[in-house]
């Protein structure tokens, strides 16, 4: 049992106990939003639980008992009776491909959280009818057939033909399989005469079955029609609404193309951006010549030029493209000449004092990168730069000790929550320790939870929290040996991630002075059965003191 569960502080539940340092005194300005009669899970250092919270403009001004907080209300304050509901800090995803996802979000048939194959097929049918004949019906990752309780078999071409006979259908399951119907095969020019590639699955007669595997997944998705620029704004807005509906209020965004980021800046300028975007982006290099070109530019990079709604805080996630290790590669085997180029870039980042957030999945990649970073650290210390290894499903105790000595951070992502079946097929028993959550938690290293959504993984944070606590993947199969407490999981998805994105003074806990990012839940995260954590639904999400999502006034979509 963790120490905060033994010492949980319930503030003034029966006796109206004074809250001391938790409550700012009357000389502070009156509040304009009061949430009371709830269970405020603050996720502060003591994991304090209170009854009420007071907000003025975009900041929390007080946390405490119902009586004490009521005294803080201004004459025109809005009062929300929580009716006993639990409230947690806004959830932070430390690594999501946000801007890319926003481009296609409104056109996709998203299956995150859908547990019935029949329902999934009906969603396809409805989308085909809505868009009309000839238009693509598709999704791009975030799901697996293993999540369907009624039928976990692969999709057949004929099955997809039945639900959308007049539309090309493309269904991408993470990054390891894509399912196509007959119209999609024709549109893509895949038939019996197509050169035999290992990634096109064929029947006994040599006809493509509609299943595309592994190396073919990305190139097939890239052949979808481009999204018309006029639709990107509305699509991105729909995605942000779904993130708020899921309880997300801030994201570490991998990849922030300026032309897409400008959309979010416009919303922020109007006070209409309801998710905080902390970018990690790189100049991109795949050859030694390109490294030569970008090294002088690295010295000119200026991070932290934004605000607490939009900012670039990391260089990453890619550093040198040939060293990218895919999810299902059994062994990465990084080459010395590639590592030499990687080292040149990383040395330049250290010289410039820039934070790094880099993709590192497999153990030989992690080993090689740590070797290089340790050498860089000798001449240009990186301990205060918050360098991050992301994904890190094959971390072990030796890696963690080295990272701790370097002041590094681990961004952990639940690939097994939808990819557990294929991970166990590839790695066998070792997959039960991918990721080794208890070992990471006990190491003392700074770390946090994210998703790597929305293609490689689903994006819903309560599914991630459920995976961390139960060790199960969607569909209920146990895929993880090392789990952590629900308190540790929540800290990793809030306060620890605030530190990762350099916002520890603003985000991650419900405390006076911090930004008012809060999520009201339909059930108590601390007491609900562990297996029901994935089913928790936010009923209200507040970002910067503004209600961004309210289940009582908005219909659930997708």
ABEGO torsion letter per residue (X at the ends): XBAAAAABBBBGAAAGBBAEAABBBAABBBBABBBBGBBBBAGBAAGBBBABBBBBEABBABBEBAAAAAAABBAABBBBBAGGBBBBBBBBBABBBAAAAAAAAAABBBABGBABAAAAAAAAAAAAAAAEBGBBBBBBEGBBAAABAABABBBBAAAAAAABAABBBBBBBEAABBBBBAAAAAAAGBBAABBBBAABBBBAAGBBAGBBBEAAAAAAAAABBBBBAAAAAAAAAAAAAAAAAAGBABBBBBEBBAAAAAAAAAAAAAGABABBBBBBBBAEBABAAAAAAAAAAAAABBBGABBAABBBABBOABABAAABBBAABABAGBBAAAAAAAAAAAAAAAAAGBBBBBBBABAAAAAAAAAAAAAAAAABBAAAAGBBBBGGAABBAAAAAAAAAAGBBBBBBBAAAAAAAAAAAAAEAAAAAOBBAAAAAAAGBBBBBBAGOAAABBABAAAAAAAAAAGBBBGGBBABABBBBAAAAAAAABAAAAAAAGAAAABGBBBBGBBBBBBBBABBAAABBAAAAAABBBABBBBGGBBABBAAABBBBX
